[in-house]
């Protein structure tokens, strides 16, 4: 509504010169307060003189007209990246360069790992069992909830189990901005997200709940101000389970292997991050310093990396 009022005001400034609007306004005020035509004429003359000094320049009129008739972009993720989500949305190259997208101001290790994602980014995390993907997700949920708003973590696979409690105790601690759910039905998740005013939603895992790519796009469309992090299982060869659309429709793909997270996305170059603190992290650092190849560190389009490469080639642009 406010945007509409602003545009109406700008249109009025183009169509009706300020000298006339000032003249009418001050003439009407003078007549109201002094009650005669002479006062109204004096007020109109003063208003005309004032308005004549604030005429809209021709080049400014062109800018205003362009703004009025060009649909405004909405910052977002892969499927609605600020251009494709608007009705007939067209932007000139100059407008696109000047447009300011809303970002989540990550800092520290998360900035180095992911970059500064748009406010409604979609990240996909996948890996084989016991590799660290759920721990990475809980640590990320903790960081988001402590710094940027409410988080819902749907732990469909683990439920309210002892193992989830252990992860929360070790990594998430007591946090009033972080909620957990044991939903195992997509409609339950939709209802909770639609009603919960969450800034970030983790779904662990889409395979367990049997969510389709269309389901994910549906819940994203209904919650345009929410970022989604979906966790997926992987095959024995290390590839994520499910349709390639999962990777094509998201902004960030993170593969987890042997306690290391490998990231490819729109907001940062290829990066990696150790999930566990302590001996495992130290050993990885020692191996890297000694020139020992780290398993899973290659980004060549082979074996487990083929899907990441497909994401890079087809979804990044």
Secondary structure by P-SEA (a helix, b strand, c coil): caaaaaaaaaaaaaaccaaaaaaaaaaaaaaaacccaaaaaaaaaaaaaaaaaccccaaaaaaaaaaaabbbbbbbccccccccccccccccaaaaaacccccccccccccccccccccbbbbbbbbcccccaaaaaaaaaaaaaacccbbbbbcccccccaaaaaaaaccccccccbbbbbcccaaaaaaaaacccccbbbbcccccccccaaaaaaaaaacccbbbbbbbcccccccccccccccccccbbbbbcccbbbbbccccccccccccccaaaaaaaaaaaaccccccccccccccaaaaaaaaacccc
